């Protein structure tokens, strides 16, 4: 088993103005932005709740895993030959979840239900709470996918030493609808997560103003394991591809192996 990724990873951040409560319009919007990435990206990252926008008003439009939105995402991943991820409002077992979907070419699908629900918007009263995090993979990179408010809870993002200097993950990504009044927290916490976990971090936020008047300034970013930005986006809709260096990750971990001194812990539901 390899301790580190062997190949670079091409990550595309898709930062756009999600259409409020219109799944069909959002499939067209994000589909038009993602399809030209075929052959150019290994991993495509969309924002949180990109088929509806973030809000309790979207609950009545929640689809099941057999719905049109999930089928569309799987077809899109297959079309571009890349993993495509972002979160949707998903109904399952009589509950509704803010679910990040990890769609891979040729149909493979994994998912993560948002653990930390944003109580300031009553998300915790209306959505089901995720019970476990996942670490998945893309071209040999181990990836921890999380959703928005999860960013504020460092234990849930904590990288762990497994064995023989092998870290649990190489890249943490956060998909979000993070309003512009709290953009300083978004920028600061993303950097902290990269530095403390000796990992790349990708944060993808939306732009524009949603149906209840919340404004989003984007600020999507790719950070190296030192917390330094490789690319920072502004407040406009755009799609940017960034290459993550496997060699740079390996060299940083060999030069600064702080994980050897980390406290051991166990995550519990």
Number of C-alpha atoms within 10 A of each C-alpha: 4 7 14 20 18 14 13 17 20 17 21 25 26 22 26 24 23 29 20 20 22 15 21 13 15 21 21 12 17 20 14 11 15 23 14 12 20 15 11 14 23 23 24 24 25 27 32 29 26 29 29 26 26 26 18 14 13 17 20 11 15 21 17 15 13 9 12 13 21 18 13 13 24 22 18 24 26 19 17 22 20 26 27 26 26 27 28 26 29 26 21 13 6 6 13 20 24 26 24 26 23 24 26 25 17 14 13 12 16 13 17 22 26 25 23 21 22 15 11 7 12 12 18 14 12 15 21 22 20 16 12 13 18 13 17 15 16 15 15 16 19 18 20 22 26 29 27 24 19 20 23 15 12 14 12 16 21 19 23 19 17 11 9 7 15 16 19 18 24 27 26 24 22 25 29 28 26 25 19 19 12 11 15 10 14 22 14 11 17 23 23 17 25 26 18 18 26 27 25 28 29 26 27 28 30 31 25 19 18 21 14 10 8 14 17 23 22 29 24 27 23 28 24 23 23 19 22 15 15 14 15 13 19 13 18 16 16 16 17 17 19 15 14 20 16 17 13 13 22 18 12 15 18 11 9 11 13 12 18 11 8 13 8 9 9 6 9 7 8
